[in-house]
Amino acid sequence: MRPGDKVVCVNDKIDADKAEEIRQDFEIWITKDKEYTIREILDNNGIVTGILLEEVHNFPKFFKLINRYQEPAFAIWRFRKLNYATSQQAEEHSEGLVGVGTQEVEKNTEEQNKQ
């Protein structure tokens, strides 16, 4: 996964023993089966890879474990990458389809005009 990729949340569950900590760190939480766009990937000093999402913005907090302020990131394992990776790739793919369709229409129109 990389920034710009479209992902779907596959796990929004919060363990009961971590609920209080999650409430303190995250103002906004993710929703299962909802699509998101990766804004940034954080390695968090190798502890756990986290991702920030375009659609969700939380206030930065100080995390003792990594000894810095940062926006709380969602664990990457909570998401699955969707087949269409970025909006730019989807647009390029779409433009390609439109271009082919346009060429075929123009070709058919030219042939009809000759007849």
N, C-alpha and C positions, 0 to 999 in steps of 0.2 A: 504494500500500500504506500501511497505517496500523496502529498498535498494536491488537491484538485480531484482526487478519486471520489466517486460516489460510493457510499456504503449504506448498509441497512443494519439497524440495531437488532442483534439476535438474543441479547440478554440484558434486561434492565433491572434484574432482581438485586435487592440489597440484603445481605446477610443481617439478621437481627442484631448480632453483636457489633456490627459496623454502622448501624443506622444513625446513631447519634453523631458519629464522626462525619458521615456523609452529609447530614443536615447542616453541620457547621461549615463544611468546605464548599458545598455546591448550592447555589441559589436555584439553579435550573438543572433538572435531571433529564436524562434521555428517555425515550419511549420505544418499547419493543415494536418491531416491524416498520418503524418510521425510517425514511431515507434521509441521509445527511451527506454533507460534503466535507472532506478532510481539509482543515485550514492549516494545520501544522502537526508534525509528529515530534514528540519529546521523548528522549531516551531516559530521562530521569536518573542520571548517574548509573545506568545499567540495572536499576532496581526493577522497574516494570515499564515497558513502553506504553506511553499514553498518547492520545490524540485530542486535538482541539478541533472543534467543528464550526463551520461557517454559520450554522443556524443556532448555535448555543454559545453565549458569552457569559462567563462567570467572573466575579471580581478576583483579582490575584490575592493570594494568601501566602503566609510564610509557612513553609514545610520544613520541620526540623530534620527529617530523614534525608533531604537533599540540600539542606542548609541555604535556601534561597526563597525569594518571593516569586511566585508564578501563578498563572491561571491554573486552577485544578484541571487535570486532564483525565479523560475517560480511558480505562484500560482497553488496549487495542483488541483483546480477545472478545470484547462485547460486540464486535462488529464483523460483518462479512462484506467483502468488496463486491460491488455489482458489476455486471458484464460491461456496461458502458462506463469507461474510466473517468473521463473528464467532459465537461460541457463543451470544451473546444473540440475534442475528438467527435463528440456527438454531432456538433454543428458541421464539421468537415465531412462526416459520413453523410449527413443529411444533404449538404450542398452537392456532394457527388451524385446522390440519387436524383436530385432535382436536375442537375446538369445532364445526366443521361436521358432523363425523361424529356427534357427540353430539346435535346438534339434529335431524339426520335420523332417528336412532334414536328420540328422544323423539316426533317427529312421527308416525313409523310406529306406535309403541306407542299413542299417543293415538287414531289412526285405527282400529287393531285393537280397542281398548277400546270404541269407539263401535259397532262391528259386533256 
